[in-house]
């Protein structure tokens, strides 16, 4: 999938007529930020044999183990019976992203 190029106006004091700045990274709060973060997460987890489910693009499953991840905005919930693969996945995510493990949920 081709990524859309993102441009913003330059801040006061650094503007030149007709010039725009191209972002190297997505800025939190922009409309496309969530989409960019989603694709970054999907691409990061792909080598760890995670795939998007056919029924919902926000649900991922581990192709070998019995683990499901559900993405909601900037939260991820994981579901597994034993918890072994779940701990490994959390550690893998911590190597790339800032992660707060909130423990079990009701």
N, C-alpha and C positions, 0 to 999 in steps of 0.2 A: 504494500500500500504506500502510495506517495504521501509524504508529509507536506502539509500546507506551510508555506513560508510565513513567518509572523514579523510584522513591522510595527514599530511604535514611533511616535513623535519624539524628537530629541528634547531633553530638558532645557529650560531657559538658560541662556548663557552659552549653550553649545550648539544652537540651531544655525544652520545655513539654509538659505532659501532653497526649497525643493529637495532637501536631503532628508532621508529617513534612516533609522538604525535597524539593522536586522538582529534579532535575538539569537543567541547561541543556545540558550536554555529557556524553558518555559517559566513564566512568572506566576506565582500563586495568585489567584484572584481573576485571571483572565478567563474568558469564556472557554477557550480551548485547553486550559490547564488540565482539567480532569481527563480529557481525551488523551492528551500527551502522556500523563502519568499512567493511565491504563495501558497504553501500548508499550510503554517502557517496562512496566511490571510483567506483562505477557511475554515480551521478548526476553526478559531476564530469567523467567521461570521455565522457558521452553527447553533449555539444555538439561534441566532437572526433571525431565519427562512429565511436565504438566501440560495439559491441553484444555482448550475452551470446550465446554459442553455444547451439544447440538441444540439444546433447548433454551439456553440463556447465555449470552456472552459474558455475563458477570459471574458465572459459575465455572470454576476450573476443577479438573480432577487429575490425580496422579495416575499415570497409565499403568504403573506396576503395582503400587501399594493401594490401600483402601483409604484415600484421603481426598476430601473435597474442600475447596476454598471458595468462599463467597465474597465478592467485592461489592461494597456499598460506599459510594463517594470516596472517602479516603480511609475507610476501615476494611479490615479483612477478618472474616470469621472462618475458622477451620473446624472440620468435622472428621474425626477418626475414632474407631473403636478402641484401639490399644494405646495410642498416644506416642509411640516411638517415632514414627515418621513425622508426626506433628512437631515434636521437639527439633528434629533435624531441619525441617522446613523453616521454623522460626529462626534458627541459627543461620540458615542460608540467607534469609531475608535481612537479618541484622547486619550481614557483611556488606550489603549494598544500600539499605534504607535505614532511616531512623525508625525503630520499632519499639513500641511499648506493649509488652505482653500483659493484658488485663486479666488473665486467668480465665477460669470457666465462667460461662454466662448461664442465666436461667431462662 
